[in-house]
Amino acid sequence: MGIPNILFLLLLIAAIAWFSSNAKKVIRNIRFGKELDRSDNVAERWKTMGRVALGQSKMLTRPIPAILHIFVYVGFVLINIEVLEMLIDGAIGTHRILSFMGDFYKFLLSFFEILAFLVTFGCVIFLIRRNILRIKRFRNKELNGWPRSDANIILISEILLMSALFLMNASEQVLKDHGIGHYLSAFPGGLPVSQYLSPLLAGLSDEKLIFIERSCWWFHIIGILGFLNYLPYSKHFHILLAFPNTWFSNLDPKGKFTNLASVTNEVKAMLDSSFVPLPADPDKPVVRFGAKDVFDLSWKQLLDAYSCTECGRCTSACPANQTGKLLSPRKIMMDTRDRLEEVGKNTDANKGVYQEDGKSLQNYISSEELWACTSCNACVQECPVNIDPLSIIVDMRRYLVMEQSMAPQGLNLMFTNVENNGAPWQFSPADRLKWREEGS
């Protein structure tokens, strides 16, 4: 084992350790949420994950970006099979260890090159859509700054990684033609993309070609490990989280609202004298009505926040946003994730214990945004990975109404009428039938 192999193993171990550390923090942050049982209907959950996360079914509502995304998604996943070979080569000092497969190996490399070309094509079009055509949903103000840069960084990185793959194969093609060492026997040659690039390198010396091939190899593998560790800081963490997030989807019909057990018990006790509510557990903290902060949301809602792709389909389908209201469902998810990250950093800074910082989710999401929502579920329907922004909006509204009495004036009037008159109208029960007298 030579020095390059030792350096590679150290790099690999460091990359895995760093990713594991960040992944544990994300899992810790998600566990700040309240308990929620999503273990029912196991068969249906597997179907949902296969259809939505693996099959990309909800992407197909917009065919052009769907096709481009499938190029990038399928290409990047399958090309990583070649990365496995690179990992083995780097660890034990071989070169294209899978070349013993002969013609099948050439088929695989040819297939990977075609996929790499489609990935490059898709990323270029996505860059054009975001930065030149400037599609409307990519111009919302919540994308200003880091979120917009994050998307461009990933797209450019993928183009560079695919380019390094082509250049590595092209240099190997020339080295094979020159009959140089293991390149002659290990590299199959004649690949569909790199064979057209190899003439550009034909005039270089063998030393320069080997330098290019090795540089591209190291660039590609370091880029992959860097990409892995970039994920927890990026919206592209959805590459991993989309699968569990869709598995734990809410399978109830859209529009079905949950009731707070504490409120339900009170109502049942008032309406049914025989109803005996369960005694309160003194060991459990008092449950807040609705959500003031991320601790009041469920772990699934926090998983939703980390799974958000920031694609903006929810916002582009939101009728409130379309009419100029302040609400953007995408911003709801981004703000929830930002607050959760803030809570996580606070916990890390205080040796694993969160210290009250005087802030809450309300510092990120205004009441104007919350009350602009029509509860139509368009955002839930549009999300490619079954994120539910509406559930967060409803829980935050509950807090405003039930603990802060901060509902809009129209709703407060309705609540008063229901309390006093048993109906939302400002008429006493005795006067309800007077309209018949006026008409007679």
C-alpha positions, -999 to +999 in steps of 0.1 A: +000+000+000+015+033-011+013+068+002-016+078-022-037+049-008-030+059+028-040+095+020-071+083+003-082+061+033-076+090+057-097+113+035-124+087+032-125+081+070-125+119+077-154+124+052-175+096+066-169+108+102-178+144+093-210+134+075-219+111+104-214+139+129-236+163+109-263+137+103-265+130+140-271+166+146-299+167+121-315+136+136-312+152+171-329+184+158-358+164+143-362+146+176-369+180+193-404+176+178-434+160+196-442+123+193-463+112+164-473+077+154-469+071+117-464+033+118-498+023+104-506+010+069-471-002+063-479-017+028-495+016+017-465+035+030-440+014+010-462+020-021-462+058-015-425+059-011-419+038-042-443+059-063-435+094-050-398+093-040-384+066-062-409+069-091-410+108-091-447+106-098-456+141-086-428+156-107-447+146-138-473+173-134-447+196-151-432+175-179-402+196-189-386+200-155-397+165-146-377+150-176-346+171-167-348+161-131-351+124-140-319+128-161-301+143-131-316+120-105-312+087-123-278+097-138-263+108-106-275+078-086-264+052-111-231+069-119-222+064-082-219+027-090-187+037-108-177+056-077-178+023-058-151+010-081-131+042-076-133+037-038-120+002-041-092+013-064-083+041-040-083+018-010-062-011-023-042+006-051-057-011-081-068+005-114-103-002-127-106-034-107-139-043-123-124-045-158-123-083-155-159-082-166-148-076-202-176-065-226-201-060-198-177-036-182-175-016-214-213-016-216-214-002-180-189+026-187-207+035-219-240+036-201-225+057-174-211+082-199-245+086-216-260+092-181-233+117-173-240+136-205-277+137-196-268+149-161-247+177-176-274+186-201-300+187-173-279+209-150-271+234-178-308+238-186-316+242-149-289+269-146-304+287-177-340+284-162-328+299-129-304+326-140-313+336-175-350+327-181-356+335-144-387+314-140-411+332-116-410+307-087-372+311-086-374+349-081-393+350-047-375+370-021-370+340+003-345+327-022-323+358-020-288+352-008-276+318+002-306+297-011-301+310-046-263+305-044-269+270-029-288+258-060-262+272-084-233+257-064-248+223-067-256+225-104-221+238-112-205+212-090-224+184-108-213+198-142-177+199-130-178+163-117-193+150-149-167+169-169-139+154-148-153+120-156-153+127-193-117+141-192-104+112-172-118+087-197-106+107-226-070+108-213-072+071-206-083+065-242-051+083-255-029+064-230-045+031-241-038+041-278-002+047-268+000+013-252+009+026-217+010+001-188-023-009-172-043+016-193-038-008-222-055-037-205-078-020-179-096+006-200-120-007-226-119+024-248-144+035-275-168+051-250-197+072-265-186+106-252-150+106-242-138+091-275-147+124-292-127+143-266-096+122-268-084+138-301-081+171-282-055+154-259-036+134-285-007+159-288+002+158-251+030+137-236+023+106-217+034+122-185+009+150-189-019+126-198-012+106-167-012+138-147-046+147-162-061+113-156-049+112-120-060+148-113-095+141-127-097+109-106-088+127-074-110+157-083-140+134-089-136+113-057-129+143-035-158+161-052-181+132-043-170+131-007-173+169-005-208+167-020-217+141+007-207+165+034-223+195+017-257+178+019-265+186+055-259+223+049-279+223+017-314+220+005-301+189-014-303+169+018-337+159+002-317+134-019-315+112+012-345+125+033-371+122+005-374+085+010-382+085+048-403+116+044-426+101+018-427+068+038-440+087+068-465+107+047-499+117+061-522+091+045-554+108+057-576+125+031-565+161+024-586+185+043-590+163+074-579+184+104-566+169+136-582+178+169-563+185+201-571+156+226-573+180+255-599+201+238-618+171+226-620+157+261-634+190+274-661+192+248-671+156+254-672+162+291-696+191+286-719+173+261-719+139+277-722+136+315-712+099+314-679+107+297-649+103+321-617+119+307-584+102+314-566+118+344-537+141+335-502+126+338-483+147+363-450+136+348-458+150+314-454+187+306-485+207+300-494+206+263-494+239+245-524+247+223-509+249+189-473+257+181-453+287+193-419+272+185-404+241+168-407+221+200-445+223+196-444+208+162-442+170+155-410+153+145-426+147+111-432+184+105-395+190+114-385+162+090-406+180+064-385+211+069-353+193+063-367+175+033-378+207+015-363+210-020-371+247-022-384+240-057-413+265-052-440+244-066-461+248-035-457+286-037-465+288-074-497+268-067-508+288-037-538+310-045-529+335-017-494+340-031-508+343-067-530+372-055-501+391-040-505+380-004-474+377+018-478+339+022-453+316+006-455+279+017-419+274+006-409+302+030-428+285+058-407+254+054-375+273+050-382+294+081-390+263+102-357+248+091-338+280+099-353+282+134-346+245+140-310+251+130-308+280+153-322+258+182-296+231+173-267+256+174-280+269+207-280+233+221-245+226+208-232+258+224-247+248+257-233+213+259-264+195+247-290+215+266-312+241+249-311+275+267-341+298+262-331+325+238-363+346+239-371+337+203-396+314+187-410+304+153-431+336+154-399+356+149-396+340+115-432+336+104-456+365+107-493+363+116-500+380+083-485+351+064-505+326+085-539+342+081-534+346+044-537+308+040-570+296+026-564+260+038-569+247+003-541+221+004-527+231-030-492+233-015-496+198-001-508+184-034-480+200-054-450+190-032-429+164-049-419+148-016-453+150+003-443+179+026-473+194+045-468+232+051-505+236+059-501+215+091-475+240+104-497+270+095-527+255+113-508+247+144-493+282+145-528+296+140-541+275+169-515+291+192-524+326+181-561+319+187-562+297+217-533+311+237-528+346+224-563+356+214-547+372+183-571+361+156-582+387+130-611+409+140-636+391+118-628+358+134-629+372+169-664+385+162-675+351+149-661+334+180-680+358+202-712+352+183-708+314+185-701+317+223-731+340+229-756+330+202-746+294+193-741+305+157-716+327+138-743+354+131-750+384+154-786+374+162-799+358+194-814+323+190-849+339+198-846+361+167-835+335+141-869+329+126-880+366+123-870+366+087-902+345+081-923+372+096-908+399+075-915+379+044-951+371+052 
